[in-house]
Amino acid sequence: MKDPKQVTKGKKNRISGADFERRVRKDLEEKGWIVDKWSNNVEFNKDKISMGYGQKFADNIHNGKLIPSKHKFRGPGIPMAMGTGFPDFVCHRLIKCLATAMGELSYKVIGVEAKSNGYLKPEEKEKCKWLIENQIFSKILIAKKTKVKNRIVVEYKVFEVEE
């Protein structure tokens, strides 16, 4: 049996997270980005590696691939969660004055992940690293909530690939 307090807390957190995603999207659109929900995810193959006394599964970043994200079933009578890709948004903007000799336009493409606390899980960090190394996005921004004079403001931090 589920604890009713935890169920209520989970509902509030889900609503708060969705509200923050809407706020991030609105902020990016006001800054001139064309924003869309990203519906793909990164999947890593698990390779067995020998670790002395036994075998251990390890994520092999070189064997990752881009796959369509799966829809989440939330229960009977509740609509399925559709936007479960990583990162949350794909944004693009025309790079001014950059057109090729053939007349093609150039765009800057970034990914944006909305996190209320601004911290990524280790698995999410590996996905960001893979997306940048495979040139899916030129950079990935992490959107974070901050309070300024009792107002919630969106702050962006660029994801740095650690070596």
N, C-alpha and C positions, 0 to 999 in steps of 0.2 A: 504494500500500500504506500502510495506517495504521500509525503508530508504536505498538507495544504499550504503551509507557509512557504515551502520551497517552490510549489507550483505557482503561487502568486508572485514570488520573487522572479521566477523564470519568465513569466508573462510580462512583468514590468521591464526586465532587462531586454527582452526581445523588442518591445515597443520602443524603448529608449534607443536601442541600436538602429532600428529602422528609421527613427526620427533623425538620428545623427547622420545616417547615410543620405537622407533627403537634404539635410542642411549642407553637407559637403557637395552634393551635386549642384545645388543652387549656387553655392559660392563659386564653384569652378565655371559654371555657365556665365556668371556675372563677370568673371575674369577673362572671358573670350574663348573658352575651350568648348569644343563640341563633345558632349559626354554621352556615353552609352554604357549599359550594363554589360560586363564581361561574362560570357557564358561558357568559358573554357577553364580547364584546370590542368595542373601538371601532375603526371603520375610517374613515379620512379619504380623501376624494376628492383626487386629485392634479390641481392646476390648473397650466397653463402660464402663466408670467409672463415678460414681456420684461425681460431684464437687460442692456441695452446691446448687446453683441456677439452675443448669442444668446438662446436660451430656456432657462429653468431650471424644473424641477418644484419646487413648494413645497406643503407641507401647508397646507390651508386649514381652520383649526379650526372655522369656521362650517359647513362641509359634512360634518362627522362624523356617523356614525350608529352605533347599537348593533346588533351582529350576533351570531348564535350563533358561539361559537369553534369552530375546526376541530380535529378529532382529529389527533394526530400519529402517523404510521406510524414505528415504531422498528426494523423489520426483521422478516423471516419468523420465526414462532414466538415472537415477543415481543408481549405485550399492548400495545394502542395506549394512548398517554397520553391520558386523558380530560379531566383538569382543566387545560386550557391557557388559561382565561379570564384577563382582567385587570380588576381585581385578583384576588388568590387567593380571598378570602373576602368574603361579604356577611354582615353581622351586624345583628341587630335586637334591641331591648329595649323593653319597655313603658315609656312615660313615666308615672311615678306621678302619680295624681290628675288626669290630663288625659283627660276624656271629654267628647265633644260633647253638645249638647242631645239629639241623637238616640240617644245611648248608644254611639256608636262610640268605640273606643279609639285612642289615639295612640301611635305607635312611633317610635323614633329608629333610623335606618338608616345604617350606615357601611360603608365598604369597607376591607379590610385587605390589604396586599401584604407578603408575607414576603420580606425580603432579608437575607441573612447579614451583608453589609457595610453595609446601610442606605442605599445609593445607588441612585437610579433613573437609567436611561438617558434621554436627551433625548426619545425617542419615548414612553416611559412617563410622563414629566412632562406631555407634551401630552395624553395620554389622561386622566391625573388631572385636569388643568385642565378638559377637556371634560366629564368626569363630574360635577364639582362645579358648573360653570357651567350645566349642563343639569338640575341638581337630581336626578340619579340617586341620589347619596349626599349626606348633610349634611356629611360630612367623610371623608377617607381617611387611615388610619394606616399608617405604614411601620414594620413590626416588624424589629428589628435584634438580633443576638446581642451580648451583652456578658458578660464574665466577672467574677464577684464571688466572691472566696475560692475559686477553682478550680471554680466551678459556672457553667454557662451559664444566663443569665437573659435573658428577653425584655424589651427596652426598646422603647417606642412613641414615634414622633415624628409629629406632625400635619403633613400635607402642606399647605404654604402656597402659595396661588396668587400667582405673581409677576406684576406688572403691567408 
